[in-house]
């Protein structure tokens, strides 16, 4: 592009419009571009925030890798713990027992996933101790038949610290009347909250010896949890460990445990990107309409430039400059607005909720009760590139049409 095309294109952009309708369409195109870019950046930041927050909270109560016996309890878990602790990349190993149960208190009943843990070893593989609201995990060792409940589960049962809850295990004894469930009374010694309703309303922890006695496991455990130096390397590590341990064990990493959830989140992010990109596409169509009207309005000027020796390519570039300027201006304002909005979502959303007395995300429905935001520079760049590409493509047809104007026909009635 020569300085001539750039200078004329910029001059046309700065010139006062004789047709106010063209100015209105131009403003609409810029506004649409601003709204589309800002909305897309904000939504991408919110989706990134959900992804990051959920990963962090899930890893707070689950481990990077779990090793289970293939359908049978792990009996020699102490030897396995010693061997796994020496594997490169492993920072912690802890045993656990896991089973389904029903909990009852004051006539209220709720299902729960009960896990038997060793409080001293559990801190090596997750951050559950940091999420305790009341009591402590260590109380499981001090209090015989003690239990730690999720905060939402405790509310469902109407239980607090010191309450007596009855655990009903489906793995009962065999009698002449059939299989009878095992009932055992536990004392609530702690409450935890990780911020994910599914865990806070469906998890309970007891001591490892109590779980082994309750489920008749002897000295066995359901499996071992592993903490890694790099949690995001868990899939590769788990696959390698499975080959080493062989078919006698089943190895699963945290991405497999929540595979469907994170796939759904990634798909939702992609769909939101495509849908909100349509706003930018609509703004690009407005650029097409604007430039078509400008070309019609400037036909005499185009004819004069052609008679002075301007080539069709130069005419095309002149009007492409106009469209690109509209796209640049709209994209720049949209990026600025989107970044500012994304960075201030944690402040803006609570203010709106307090102002109108509403709650956008109920903790009983959604995994996260507060709208998170995590702005990724790469997403901002991708959105800006997509907006600029659409605005550039929108200039092609009007510019080509301008280059095809016949000077004689355009000046006939002038």
N, C-alpha and C positions, 0 to 999 in steps of 0.2 A: 504494500500500500504506500503510495507516494504522499508527500505533504499536501498536495493539491486536494486529493479525495478527503483526507482527514480534516483539512481546514474548511472545505465546503460543507462536509457532514456536520462538523461542530457548529458552523454558522447557522445551518438549518435548524439544528437542535435549540440554539439560543434565540433564534428569531421569534418575534411575537406572531402569534397565530391570527390570521384573519378569520379563521373558522373556529369559533369557541367550542363547537362540538368535538373537533379534533383534539383540542386541549383537554376536554373532559375525558375522552377515551384514553388519551395518554396518561392522565392522572390515575384513571382506573387501572390501567395496565401496571403502573408502578406500584399502586396500592395492593393489587392482587399479588404481585411478586413479593412485596414486603410481608404480607400476611402469610403467604404460602411458605416462604423460607423460614420466617420466625416460628410458625407453628410446627414445621418439620423438625427444626433444631430442638425445640422445646420437648416435643414428644419423644424424639430419640434420646434426649437426656433423661427423661422420666423412665423410659424403658431400660436404659443402662443402669439407672438407679435401682429399679426393681431387681434386675439381674444381679447386681453387685450385692445389694442388701440381703437378698434371699440366699445367695451363695454363702455369705458370711454367717448368716444366722443358722443355716443348715449345717455348716461345718462346726458350729459351736456345740451342737448336740450329737453330731455323727462324726465318724472317723473317715480318714482319707481312704482306707482300705480295710475290708474285713475278710478274715479267713475262717471258714466254717468247715466242720466235718461234712462229708457228702452224705447227708441223711442220718448221720449218727453223731452223738456228742463227742467232743474232743476230750479224751481222757488224760493224755499225757501233755496237758497244756503248759505245765511249767517248763518242760524241756523245749516245747515249741516256742514258748515266749523267749527263752534264753537264746535259741537259734535265730529267731526273727529279729531280735534286738541287735544282733551283730551284722545284719544285712545292711549294706551301704545305702544311705538315704533314709533309713528308718530312725526316727527320733523318739518314738515311744510305742510300747505295746501294753495292752491291758485286756484281761479276760472279761467275758460277759455271758450272762444267761438271759435269754429272751423268750417270752411266751405271752399269749393272750390271756386276759382274765376279766372278770367283772368286779367292780368295786361298789360297795353299798355303805350308806351312812344315813341314819335317820329316815329310812324308807325311800331314799333316793338311790338310784342305781345308774351306773355308767360303765361302758366298756372302756378298756385301756390296754395299752401295750406295756407290760411290766418287764423291767430289765433288772437283773441282778448284777451289781457292780462291786468292785473293790475301790472305795473312795480314795485310797492312797495311790492307786495305779491309774484311776480314771482321769486324773489331771494331766497325765502324759498324752492323752489322745483326744481330748476335747476341752472346751472352756465352760463346761456346765457349772462348775463351782463359782464362776464369776457372775452367773445369771441367777443366783439364789436371791429370792426376795425376803425370805425369812428362814431361820434355822440354818443348817449347814449339812453338806454331804457327810462330813465326819461323824455326825450324830448317828448315822446308820450303824457304825461300829460300836458306839457307846450304848445305844438303845436296842435291846433285843426286840426283834420283829418290828423294826421301825420302817417307815415308808416316806418317801419324798414325792409330792404330787406337783403336777403342773398347776399354775395359778388358775387357769380357766376350769380345769378338772375339779379343783378344790371348790370353786364357786358352784359348779354344777351339783356337787355332793353336799354343799353347805358345811364343808370341813375347814378347820383351822389347825394351827399348831396345837398338839395335844389331843386332837380328836381321835376317836377309835373308829376305824373303817374296817369293813369285812371284805377280805379278798376271796373271791369264788373262782377256783381254778377248774377248767373243764377236764383236766387230767386227774381224775379221781381214782378211787380204789374200786375193785371188782367185788361185788357182794352177790348173794343169792338172788337179790332183787334187781341186779344189773349194775351198771357203772354209776357210782355216786360221785358228785363233784367234791373237791376238797375245799373246806372253808377254813379260813385262818384270820384272826383279828390282828390288825396292825395299828400302831400308833403313829400319827402324822408328826414327823420331826423336821420337816422342811418344805418350803414352797419355792418353785423356780418359775421364771418367765423368760423365754428366749425371743418373744416378739412374733412368733409364728403360731397362729391359732391351732393348727393341726397338731403341733407338738404340745402346746400349753394345755390343750383339752384332752389329749389322748395318751400322755406318757406318765409313767410312775416308776420310781426306782426303789429297790430294796437292796439289802446287802447280799453279797455273793453267797455266803454260807446259807442264809435264809432261803434264797432262790434254789440252791442245790437241794436243800432238804424238802422244800415245798413241792418241787417237780421231780423228786426221786432220781436225781442225777448222780448221786454219790459224790465223787471228786471231779466229775466231768463238767464241762461248760459247753455252751452253744458254739462259741468261737472266740476269736481274738481280734481286737481292733488295733490298727496300725496308724500311727501319725508319721507323715513324711515331711522332709525338708521343703519340698515343693508340691503342694496339694494338686496343682494343675498338671503334674507329671504322673498323677495316679493311674490313668488308663494304661500307660506304657508299663509302669511298674507292676500293676496287677497282672497284666498279660505275661510278663516275664516271670513273676512269682508263681503263676499257675503252672507254667512249664516245669519249674523247679520242683514244686510240691507234688505234681502228678494228680491223677484222678481221685485219690483218697481225700482230697480237700477241694473246696469250692471257694474261689477268690473273686471278690467283687469290689469295685471301687465306687466312690461316691457319685460319679457321673452316671454309672449304671443304675444305682439305687434310685436316682431321681431323673432318669433319662427322659421319660415322657414329659416330665414337667419342664425341663430346660429346652427340649425340642419345641414344645408348644410356645414357650416364651420367645424363642428365636424366630419361629414362624410368625408370631404376632408382631414382632418388631419389623419383620420384612413386609408384612401386609400393611402395617401402619405407614411405612415408608412409601409404598406404592400408592396407597389411597391419598395420602397428603401431597404426594407429588402431583396429583391431578389438579390441585389448587394452583400450583406453579404452571401446569400445562394450560389451564384456563387463562392465566395471566399472559402466557405466551401467545395464545390466540388473540388476546386483546392487542398485543404488539402487532400481530399480523393485520388486524383491522385498522389500527392506527396508521401503519405504514402504507396500506392500500389507499387510505384517504389522503395521506400526505402526498403520495405519488400522483393521485388525481388532481390535487390542488396545485402541485408543482410542475405539471406537464409543460406549461410555457417556459418555465426556467430550465427544464430538462432539454427542451427543443433548442433554446439559446445556447446552452452548454454544448450540445451536439454540433450546432453550426459553427461554434468556435473551435471545434476539433477534439472535444472530449470523446473518448471511445466508450462503447457500451459497458466495458468492464469497469471503467472509472465511474460511470453513473451507478452501476450496481454497488460498488464499494461505498459511494457517498451515502446511499440509503441504508446500507448495512451498518455504517457507523452510527446512524441514528438509532437503529434497533438495539445495537450493542450498548450504547450509552444508557438507554432506558433499562436494559437488563442489568448493567453494572450498578446503576443508581438504586434500583429496586433490590438487587441482591445485597448490596452493601448495607442498606438500611435494615433489611430483613435479618442479616447476620448479626448486626449490632443489637437489634431488638430481641432476637432469639437467644443470644448469649446472655444478655442482661436478665431476661425472663427465666432462663434455665438456672442461672446462678442464684436467683432469689426466690425460687419456688418454695423452699422450706420456710420462708418468711411470709410469702404472699398467701399461700393456701391456708395456713392456720388463721391468718387475719380475716380471710373471706369466711371461713367456717365460724369464727367467733362473731363476725358482723351479722351474718344471716342465721346463726344458730343451727347450722347443719353440719353433718359429718359425711364427707365424700366416701371414705373407705371405712366400713364397719369392720372391727376386728373379728366379728363372728362370721363374716362372709369372706373377707380377703385375708391373705396371709400377712399383709402389712397394713397397719392402720394409719400410717402417715405417708404422704406422697414424697418419695425420694427423688433425688436428681443427681446425676453424675454426667457432667459434660465431657465428652471425648473430642479432642481436637480433630481427630480423623473424621468423625461424623460431620463436623462443621465444614471441613474441606470438601467432603463428598457432596453435601447438600449444595454448597456454593457452586461447585463444578457442574452439578446437575442443572441448577437454575441458569447458569451462564450458557450451558450447552443448549437448553431449550430456547432461551432468548435468541441465541445465534441462529438456530434452525428456523425460528419464526421470521427472521429477516430475509430468508432465501427467496421465497416466492415474490413478495412485494418488490425486492431489489431487482430480481430478474424481470419482473413486469416493467419496472422503470427503465431498464436497459433496452426494452423492446419498443419504447415510445417512438413513433414516427414524427420527426421534427416538422415536416410539412403539414401533416394532419393536425398537430398540436397548435400550430401558429395560424391555421386557416381563419379562425374567427377572432383572432387577437387584433 
